[in-house]
Amino acid sequence: MSEKQFTVIDEAGIHARPASVLVSTANKFESDIFLVYKGKDVNLKSILGIMSLGIGSGEEFSVRAEGADAEKALEELEKTLQNEGLAN
């Protein structure tokens, strides 16, 4: 299991468009991938799960991956979050 912490830097928070980009990236991997926010875990391969959290600007969250390609999944998701200007 691997986990990494992030802080949202996008003023709009994690809304529909960036959520869909994250889901698309997560779906490239076999590992189970979760977004963890305020004690809630949601499947990062589910746009509805991500949107249900309502993560705003300045909020902290983590991404946890479990499986054979967990490390690679976290690396790619970190790149996606940074490239999209969502989180650091």
SEKOLDO-842369 format. One record per residue (C-alpha): residue in one letter; x, y, z. Coordinates in steps of 0.5 Angstrom, whole numbers. Layout:
residu|c1|c2|c3
A|X|Y|Z .
...
This chain:
residu|c1|c2|c3
M|0|0|0 .
S|2|7|-2 .
E|0|14|0 .
K|1|21|-1 .
Q|-2|27|2 .
F|-4|33|-3 .
T|-6|40|-2 .
V|-12|43|-7 .
I|-9|50|-10 .
D|-14|51|-15 .
E|-19|56|-13 .
A|-25|52|-15 .
G|-23|46|-11 .
I|-24|39|-15 .
H|-30|40|-19 .
A|-33|36|-25 .
R|-27|37|-30 .
P|-21|36|-26 .
A|-25|30|-23 .
S|-26|27|-29 .
V|-18|27|-31 .
L|-17|24|-25 .
V|-22|18|-26 .
S|-19|17|-33 .
T|-12|17|-30 .
A|-14|12|-24 .
N|-17|7|-29 .
K|-10|6|-33 .
F|-8|2|-27 .
E|-10|-5|-24 .
S|-9|-2|-17 .
D|-15|0|-12 .
I|-14|7|-11 .
F|-18|11|-6 .
L|-18|19|-5 .
V|-18|20|3 .
Y|-21|26|5 .
K|-24|28|12 .
G|-24|21|14 .
K|-28|18|8 .
D|-25|14|3 .
V|-28|14|-4 .
N|-26|10|-10 .
L|-22|15|-15 .
K|-24|11|-21 .
S|-31|14|-19 .
I|-33|21|-21 .
L|-39|21|-17 .
G|-35|19|-11 .
I|-30|24|-12 .
M|-35|30|-13 .
S|-39|27|-7 .
L|-33|30|-2 .
G|-34|37|-5 .
I|-26|38|-4 .
G|-25|46|-4 .
S|-19|50|-5 .
G|-14|50|1 .
E|-16|43|3 .
E|-12|37|4 .
F|-13|30|2 .
S|-9|24|1 .
V|-9|19|-5 .
R|-8|11|-3 .
A|-6|6|-8 .
E|-6|-2|-6 .
G|-4|-7|-11 .
A|2|-9|-16 .
D|2|-2|-20 .
A|1|2|-14 .
E|7|6|-14 .
K|7|8|-21 .
A|-1|10|-20 .
L|1|15|-15 .
E|7|17|-19 .
E|2|19|-25 .
L|-4|21|-21 .
E|1|26|-17 .
K|4|29|-24 .
T|-4|29|-26 .
L|-5|34|-20 .
Q|1|38|-21 .
N|0|39|-29 .
E|-8|40|-28 .
G|-6|46|-23 .
L|-10|42|-18 .
A|-6|40|-12 .
N|1|40|-10 .
